[in-house]
Amino acid sequence: MDKLRILGDHEPNTIAQIKRICESDDVQQAVLCADGHLGYSVPVGGVVAYEGKINVNGVGFDIACGNKAVLLDIPAHHVRANIKSIMDEVARTISFGMGRRNNERVEHELFDDSIWKQNKLLRHLKDKANNQLGTVGSGNHYVDIFIDELDRVWVGVHFGSRGLGHTICTHYVKAGGGRDGVDAAPVVFDETSDLGEQYLTCMEVAGRYAYAGRDWVCSRVARIVGANIVDEVHNHHNFAWKEKHDGKEYWVVRKGATPAFPGQRGFVGGSMGDISVIWEGVESKKSSELLYSTVHGAGRVMGRSSAIGNKKRPGKVNRDEHNAWIQRAGVELRGGDLDESPFVYKRIEEVLNHHKDTIKVLHTLKPVGVCMAGRNEHDPYKD
């Protein structure tokens, strides 16, 4: 079997980046999912399997960034009728933007774990992490209200481990002699080395932290809506999992790619003006070839600076056309800017079609409310 599997259409530099990764003898198998685009060292949408080794910048800066969707027990007509006030309250209550502390102190049992004292790096990050728990950040991170094909209400969120994950990645990239940057060489540790064991410990804590943050935000938004959570779908990317494939054990690094094992459910978003979906992994030959991996979203077709432009050149996205799209979609928008416009993303239906033999769509979610950081916010906690 070929070492590399590529799904969908990609820019040449994205394909070149994943091929460079595969030149290493450490890489056993690799996949580029259909939502792929250029990333830091490893493409977003990239899946790379190592035997006994872990790729730090493959996991990336926003460790355990992920998606959670919760189903609410409230009539859709109530949400439609009150969507303006609901989104006003979401924007007031949830903390969006760079380096923010949560407006509400969040107590969580995660911070009682002794690992915060045992690991020197985590010890210095505990207070910062506690203050930021439940903050969403900016960039492509969001809180959305959806209505599905059965006229049911969902809340969906997308964000990760915030400053905790960013600092962990930065520390271990530097400790491994690496550097930041799109063209940076991968920093790969043996899993049994001192640095490898330290990093895996920190990665696992960042994963638990990201889950705790998404849990809190979904619960808090449910309170704003005035509803109870009756079902939830929670999954993440930007992580490494110890898995068996074809009888061999690997560390499978997924950057902007989601595990999709048979029967496993996932939630992935399109853009602020597109549908999102709840899916379930299915068994197939293709599923195995893709290391049971699928997309984490729609995937970008242009960078942020290209979309917005600057003083020297205009952006590629027209604001009037962007506003018209959002209006046609019927979305009550808070925050966001042209760098997150539907025009900068692939269409989620087309992306999912490339993975159709590996997942099945269970529910289609139409956004009625979208909340993101404002246009002047820059998020250093890179995806």
C-alpha positions in Angstrom: 0.0 0.0 0.0 1.2 3.5 -0.8 2.5 5.4 2.2 0.3 8.5 1.4 -3.4 8.8 0.6 -4.8 12.1 -0.7 -8.5 12.9 -0.9 -10.0 16.0 -2.7 -8.4 18.9 -4.5 -5.5 20.9 -2.9 -3.1 23.7 -3.6 0.3 22.4 -4.8 2.0 23.8 -1.7 -0.3 21.7 0.6 0.5 18.5 -1.3 4.2 19.4 -1.3 4.1 19.8 2.4 2.5 16.4 3.2 4.9 14.8 0.7 7.9 16.3 2.5 6.6 14.8 5.8 6.4 11.4 4.1 10.1 11.5 3.1 11.0 10.7 6.7 11.6 7.0 7.5 9.8 7.7 10.8 6.5 8.0 8.9 4.7 4.7 8.4 1.5 6.0 6.7 -0.1 9.4 6.0 -3.4 10.8 4.8 -4.4 14.3 3.5 -8.2 14.7 4.1 -10.4 16.7 1.7 -10.5 19.8 3.9 -6.7 20.1 3.8 -4.7 23.3 3.5 -1.2 24.6 4.3 -0.4 24.4 8.0 2.5 24.9 10.4 5.0 22.1 9.5 2.2 19.6 8.8 -0.9 20.5 6.7 -4.2 21.0 8.3 -6.2 17.9 7.4 -3.0 15.8 7.7 -2.9 12.4 9.4 0.6 10.9 10.1 1.3 7.6 11.7 4.6 7.0 13.6 5.8 3.8 15.2 7.0 4.7 18.7 7.4 8.4 18.0 5.4 11.6 18.4 5.4 14.7 16.2 5.1 17.8 18.3 4.3 20.4 15.7 2.2 17.8 13.9 -0.2 18.0 16.8 0.3 21.7 16.6 -0.3 24.7 18.8 -4.0 24.4 19.6 -3.7 21.0 21.2 -7.1 19.1 21.2 -8.9 21.8 19.3 -12.3 20.2 18.7 -16.0 20.4 18.0 -18.9 19.7 20.4 -22.6 19.8 19.5 -25.4 19.4 22.0 -29.1 18.8 21.4 -31.5 20.9 23.4 -35.0 20.2 24.6 -36.5 23.5 23.4 -38.9 24.1 20.5 -37.3 25.6 17.4 -40.0 28.2 17.0 -39.0 29.7 20.4 -35.4 30.0 19.3 -36.3 31.5 16.0 -38.5 34.1 17.6 -35.8 35.1 20.2 -32.6 34.6 18.2 -31.6 38.3 18.4 -31.7 38.4 22.2 -30.2 34.9 22.5 -27.2 35.9 20.4 -26.8 39.2 22.2 -26.6 37.3 25.5 -24.2 34.7 24.1 -21.9 37.6 22.9 -22.1 39.2 26.4 -21.6 36.1 28.4 -19.0 34.0 26.5 -15.5 35.4 26.4 -14.2 35.7 22.8 -10.8 37.1 21.7 -7.1 37.0 22.3 -5.7 36.1 25.7 -8.9 36.6 27.5 -9.9 35.5 31.0 -13.3 34.0 31.4 -15.9 36.5 32.6 -17.1 33.8 35.0 -14.7 31.8 37.2 -15.0 28.1 36.3 -14.1 25.5 38.9 -13.2 22.1 37.5 -11.8 18.9 39.0 -9.1 18.9 36.4 -7.2 21.4 38.5 -7.2 19.1 41.5 -5.0 16.6 39.6 -1.5 16.2 41.1 0.1 16.4 37.6 0.0 20.2 37.8 2.5 20.0 40.7 4.6 17.2 39.3 5.3 18.7 35.9 7.3 21.9 36.0 5.9 23.4 32.8 2.3 22.7 33.9 3.0 24.1 37.4 3.7 27.5 35.8 0.7 27.3 33.5 -2.0 26.3 36.0 -3.2 29.8 37.0 -3.3 31.0 33.4 -5.2 27.8 32.3 -7.7 28.2 35.1 -8.4 31.8 34.2 -8.9 31.0 30.5 -11.0 27.9 30.9 -14.2 28.3 28.9 -12.9 31.1 26.7 -13.4 30.6 23.0 -10.7 32.8 21.3 -10.9 34.1 17.8 -9.9 33.0 14.3 -12.2 30.1 13.2 -13.5 29.4 16.7 -17.2 29.9 17.3 -20.4 29.3 19.2 -23.4 28.5 16.9 -27.1 27.9 17.3 -28.5 25.4 14.8 -31.8 23.9 13.8 -31.7 20.4 12.2 -33.9 18.7 9.6 -36.2 17.4 12.3 -36.7 21.0 13.6 -34.6 20.4 16.7 -32.2 22.9 18.3 -28.5 22.3 18.7 -25.6 24.4 20.1 -22.2 23.8 18.4 -18.8 25.1 19.5 -15.3 24.9 18.0 -12.1 25.8 20.0 -9.3 24.1 21.8 -6.8 24.4 24.7 -6.1 28.1 24.4 -2.9 29.5 25.9 -2.2 26.2 27.7 -1.8 24.2 24.4 0.0 27.0 22.6 2.6 27.3 25.4 3.1 23.5 25.6 3.7 23.3 21.9 6.0 26.3 21.8 8.1 24.9 24.7 8.6 21.4 23.3 9.3 22.6 19.8 12.1 24.8 21.2 13.3 22.0 23.5 13.5 19.7 20.5 15.7 22.2 18.6 12.9 23.1 16.3 11.3 26.4 15.2 8.0 27.9 14.4 6.8 28.4 10.9 5.0 26.8 7.9 8.2 25.4 6.5 9.6 24.3 9.8 11.0 20.7 10.0 8.9 18.4 12.3 10.1 18.0 15.9 9.8 14.2 16.5 10.5 12.6 19.9 10.8 8.9 20.7 7.9 8.1 23.0 10.2 6.6 25.7 12.6 9.6 25.7 12.4 12.1 28.6 11.1 14.9 26.3 8.7 12.5 24.6 7.2 11.3 27.9 7.0 14.9 29.2 5.3 16.1 26.0 2.7 13.2 26.0 1.8 14.0 29.6 1.3 17.7 28.8 -0.6 16.9 25.6 -3.0 14.6 27.5 -3.7 17.4 30.1 -4.3 19.9 27.3 -6.8 17.4 25.8 -8.7 17.1 29.1 -8.6 20.9 29.5 -10.0 21.5 26.0 -12.9 19.1 26.6 -13.7 20.8 29.9 -13.8 24.2 28.2 -16.2 23.0 25.5 -18.4 21.3 28.1 -18.7 24.5 30.1 -19.5 26.7 27.1 -22.2 24.3 25.8 -23.8 24.1 29.2 -23.6 27.9 29.7 -25.2 28.5 26.3 -27.9 26.0 27.0 -28.7 28.0 30.2 -28.9 31.2 28.1 -31.3 29.5 25.7 -33.3 28.2 28.7 -33.0 24.5 27.8 -31.6 21.2 28.9 -29.0 19.2 27.0 -30.5 15.8 25.9 -27.7 14.5 23.7 -24.1 15.5 22.9 -21.5 14.7 20.2 -17.9 15.6 21.2 -14.7 15.0 19.2 -11.4 16.6 18.7 -8.4 17.0 16.3 -4.9 18.4 16.7 -4.0 15.4 18.8 -2.1 12.1 18.8 -3.7 8.7 19.6 -2.1 5.3 20.2 -3.9 3.0 17.8 -3.6 -0.4 16.1 -3.8 -0.5 12.3 -3.2 -3.6 10.3 -1.9 -5.4 13.4 0.7 -2.7 14.2 0.6 -0.1 16.9 1.1 3.6 15.9 1.0 7.1 17.3 -1.5 8.6 14.8 -1.1 12.4 14.7 -4.2 14.1 13.3 -3.9 17.9 12.6 -7.2 19.2 11.6 -8.5 15.7 11.1 -11.0 13.7 13.2 -11.0 10.0 14.2 -13.9 8.3 12.4 -14.1 4.7 13.6 -17.2 2.6 12.9 -20.1 3.7 15.1 -18.2 6.8 16.3 -20.2 10.0 15.9 -18.7 13.4 15.0 -19.7 17.0 14.5 -18.1 19.2 11.9 -18.9 22.7 10.7 -19.0 24.4 7.4 -18.7 28.2 7.6 -20.8 30.9 9.2 -23.2 30.8 6.3 -23.2 27.0 5.5 -24.6 23.9 7.0 -22.8 21.7 9.6 -23.4 18.0 10.1 -23.5 15.2 12.6 -21.9 12.1 11.1 -21.1 8.5 12.1 -18.1 6.5 11.0 -18.7 3.3 8.9 -16.5 0.3 8.2 -15.0 0.1 4.7 -11.8 -0.6 2.9 -11.3 3.1 2.4 -11.9 3.7 6.1 -9.0 1.5 6.9 -6.8 3.1 4.2 -7.5 6.5 5.8 -6.5 5.3 9.2 -10.2 5.8 10.2 -9.9 9.6 9.8 -12.1 12.3 8.3 -12.3 16.0 8.0 -12.6 18.5 10.9 -14.5 21.2 8.8 -14.8 22.5 5.3 -11.2 23.7 4.8 -10.0 27.1 3.7 -9.4 28.1 0.1 -7.5 31.4 1.0 -5.5 32.9 3.8 -6.8 35.5 6.2 -4.7 38.4 4.7 -5.8 37.5 1.2 -9.4 37.6 2.2 -9.2 41.0 4.1 -6.4 42.7 2.2 -4.4 45.7 3.5 -3.5 49.3 2.7 -1.6 48.3 -0.4 -4.0 45.8 -2.0 -7.7 45.1 -1.7 -9.0 41.8 -0.2 -10.4 39.0 -2.3 -13.7 39.0 -0.4 -16.2 41.7 -1.1 -18.0 42.9 2.0 -21.3 43.5 0.3 -21.3 40.0 -1.2 -20.3 38.5 2.1 -23.2 40.4 3.9 -25.6 39.2 1.3 -24.6 35.6 1.8 -25.1 35.8 5.5 -28.5 37.5 5.0 -29.6 34.8 2.5 -28.6 32.1 5.0 -30.8 33.7 7.7 -28.0 33.9 10.2 -28.0 36.3 13.2 -24.3 37.1 13.3 -22.2 38.5 16.2 -18.6 39.2 15.5 -16.7 37.6 12.7 -15.1 39.2 9.6 -14.2 38.6 6.0 -11.4 36.2 7.0 -14.1 33.8 8.2 -16.6 34.5 5.4 -18.2 31.6 3.5 -16.2 32.8 0.5 -12.9 31.7 2.2 -14.1 28.1 2.7 -14.7 25.0 0.6 -18.3 23.8 0.5 -18.8 21.3 3.2 -21.0 19.1 1.0 -18.2 18.7 -1.5 -15.6 18.0 1.1 -17.8 15.3 2.8 -18.5 13.7 -0.6 -14.8 12.8 -0.9 -15.2 10.8 2.4 -18.6 9.3 1.6 -17.5 5.7 1.9 -16.1 6.3 5.4 -18.8 8.3 7.1 -22.6 8.7 6.9 -24.4 11.9 7.7 -27.0 11.5 10.5 -28.2 15.1 10.8 -27.9 18.3 8.8 -27.7 21.5 11.0 -28.6 24.9 9.6 -27.2 27.9 11.5 -29.6 30.5 12.8 -27.1 32.2 15.1 -23.3 32.5 14.9 -21.0 34.2 17.4 -17.3 34.7 16.9 -14.6 37.2 18.0 -14.8 40.7 16.4 -13.0 41.8 13.3 -10.1 43.5 15.2 -9.2 40.4 17.2 -6.1 38.3 16.4 -5.7 35.0 18.0 -2.1 33.8 18.6 -3.2 30.3 19.7 -2.6 28.9 16.2 -4.7 26.0 14.7 
